[in-house]
Amino acid sequence: MNAQDTIADTSNVIDLLVAEGFDAAWYETTYRDEIAQHGLEGESPLDFYRRLGGFLGHDPHDGFSEILYRKKNTDVRKNVTQASGATGFRHWLEFGVNETGRHPFTKSQIDLARQTYLALDRRFLEKTYGARMAGYPTVVDYYFSQVTQEELSPSAEFSESGYRDLYEDVTIAIEDNLIASGFQHFLLVRAKEVRHVVSHDQYLKSLAEKKSAEQEAETRLALEDNLPGVTALAALDMLNAMEFYGGKVKVRRTEAQGPGGLLVLVPDFLPEILFGGYLAFYGFLRKLSEQTGIGLRLMVINHSSMEKHEGNLLRMRIKMPKIYNMFHGFQKFDAQTRAVDIPANYHVISYCAELHRIAQKIATSANQKPIFFIQEYEPDFHANTDMRSFNESAFFLPHDAVYNSHKLIEFFQKKTSVFERAGKNYRYTAIENQLVRLNVGKDRFLEMNSGRETRRFIMYGRPEGHAARNHFGMLVYALREAIRQGVFAGEDWEFYALGTLGKIDDIDLGGSEKLRMVPKMPKEDYEEFLLTGDIGLSVITTPHPGIVHFQMAAYGLPTVTNKTDLRDDAWLAKQNRNLIPVEMSPETLVEGFRVAVERAKDLNTRYDNAVASPVMDEESCLRDALADLAAIVTK
């Protein structure tokens, strides 16, 4: 017998062994779907197995796992890939049965592998992973070999990664080699537990969305790191603000009360902000109520909670009883119901442009015009944004106006179309802001300021964002430059910034000089502090003429302030000769400081300018406006 006959005989023997170990009935039942799909007419189960089934990974009987044998033995898998008719079962019969460790699988492992095999969607695997399966007999071999590491999905309906993400216990079981995949876990527990699954595409979509979100977050972080605030969704915030202030209002007119009154709309009511505009507003309303007998009811319009609102009311009652007791009732605007209760014989007055839209809706319910207390040209508080346009258009809504100064009226007449649009029947009036006179005689003033070893530079310093019109940054920049140039050399100077809302650290001005930051103080303390000053600094670049620089000049301080086309040199000189008008730039401010240092030495002129300036008392500041408004609210 030659070698060729021996090989043939061996092959025949193995074929016989395969046939003897093959369970035809079991096989036909187990793989009926693939036999029906790929079988030939008249082909027996054994012939199908020999031709195709073994290659596909079919088991010949219940106790052997073709796919696990090929997975464990890479040499066998390679042989199946290269040699026609080769299978793991054939290798087992010929070699493996006599080799240690070739088939160490338990019956439960074999059953689970077969259950997994039968549940796989081969078309999905070929479509999804076919390009990766080089070196494997079939895509199923690739799946069983790589599912643990690569988290391969078995079908379009089941995401392996998604299932593992959902259930930590499954991931732990895989890491402990108790199961090969999340899909195997699902097959084991589905009859006993309700475990949710996500589809392969759903998981990929969520993964893409997550990746996109992470990339967007990374981009935002990079932008914010280099350009702080650049990614803030400011337009959406402004949209929400416009919806809040411009939306519908449900007005309920209740029973008339007394001689009538005013519903007063303010954005906030808390003691920490009671200065400037709020003091002028409340002072005017208190006088109006005292002279006419009308009632005042306050409505706070903001997004804060009722709990916070009530807390603020309590603090106002304790800290500011004079202002709190002005009002006969309090309301909080509810952003959900947007309902406003107002007595039938009450008018409505608004503190600012945003609230004027709500005031206009309230007034219309009684065929009235709202009263607009115009403190400033509020669009200038905003850059060229939605809120600038939104505020600007509020002035064109119907109203009767109380302007905070005649100079502000001049601006609205010359620089806006408000008066033109309102027409000849536009009802308006103005208050002026009271300035306190210097309350010491000339001898005392000279005595207080002569021979002092340390001089004081006092500026109105508001570093908060809402005080941008006072230009804190530019003032400090110019002051540093003046110190570098020696403007204050030769004398000992102290530098103070008054008016911050909270205590902050002093600011370095260069060398040993510091700008001492002094929080807002009571009016009496502020006026006393001004008496110790030598130079004042206060600017305002919005249309309202301002107050602080006039008060500084009225207390005898040579005061640097900015001029505009309506607040020119001539007009400012009429207000007080202690004012030093400059253009708004670092260079002109420095030159203004030079002038102020020289003028500070002439105490006689400082005093004479202070007492010569036109300073109105409270009665003359409010008289005309009180009469004009009384005619409206007492109808």
LINSUL-V974893 format. One record per helix or strand. SS is the DSSP state (hx for helix, st for strand). FROM is the first residue (numbers start at 1). LEN is the number of residues. If there is no record, write none. Layout:
ss=SS from=FROM len=LEN
ss=SS from=FROM len=LEN
This chain:
ss=hx from=3 len=19
ss=hx from=24 len=7
ss=hx from=32 len=7
ss=hx from=45 len=12
ss=hx from=66 len=7
ss=hx from=74 len=9
ss=hx from=88 len=7
ss=hx from=96 len=3
ss=hx from=107 len=13
ss=hx from=122 len=11
ss=hx from=139 len=12
ss=st from=155 len=1
ss=st from=158 len=1
ss=hx from=160 len=7
ss=hx from=168 len=8
ss=hx from=182 len=8
ss=hx from=200 len=27
ss=hx from=234 len=13
ss=st from=250 len=5
ss=st from=261 len=6
ss=hx from=271 len=3
ss=hx from=277 len=16
ss=st from=295 len=6
ss=hx from=306 len=14
ss=hx from=321 len=4
ss=st from=329 len=4
ss=st from=339 len=5
ss=st from=346 len=5
ss=hx from=353 len=12
ss=st from=371 len=4
ss=hx from=378 len=4
ss=hx from=386 len=9
ss=st from=400 len=5
ss=hx from=406 len=10
ss=hx from=418 len=5
ss=st from=428 len=4
ss=hx from=442 len=8
ss=st from=454 len=7
ss=hx from=465 len=6
ss=hx from=472 len=13
ss=st from=492 len=9
ss=st from=507 len=4
ss=st from=513 len=7
ss=hx from=523 len=8
ss=st from=535 len=3
ss=hx from=548 len=7
ss=st from=558 len=5
ss=hx from=569 len=7
ss=st from=579 len=4
ss=hx from=586 len=14
ss=hx from=603 len=10
ss=hx from=618 len=16
